[in-house]
Each structure stands twice: as C-alpha cells, then as structure tokens.
C-alpha cells in the first residue's frame, strides 16, 4: 500500500514538473510551480520527511511563486511607464 502511494506521488511530481516546463506564460508558470511545490510537499510527507515537507511548503509553494509574481508585476509596470515617456 505504501509503495503505491509513493508511486502515485512520484507520478504527480513528474506531471506537475512537466507542466511547469511546458507552460509558456510566466504568470501561469509561477502558479504551476506553486502546485509543484504542494505535490513535492505531499511526496516528502509520504516519504516521512516532515521537516523537509514543511520547508518545501513554505519556500517552494508560497514564497518562490510569490516572489516571481511580484517580479513579473514590477517588470510589466516598469515597461508601461517607460512606454509612456517615449
């Protein structure tokens, strides 16, 4: 039973990682990266590594995608401001 759960979690990781690479829009990539972080959290929990799972949940699922989204927003806003001054 435990092996089947590990295999399912690994398949979910493979699917979500492939989706993160395949998506072309940077904002959607950040959101898929967040989903990948949650799936990795599940995998680490299944593999009985709760400390790593908590770190992954905080950094990989929340902080990194948030920083990417904020950077995209800042770049878009700066591009609009420079376009007005020309």
Secondary structure, 3 states (H helix, E strand, C coil): CHHHHHHHHHHHHHHHHHHHHHCCCHHHHHHHHHHHHHHHHHHHHHCCCHHHHHHHHHHHHHHHHHHHHHHHHHHHHHHHHHHHCC
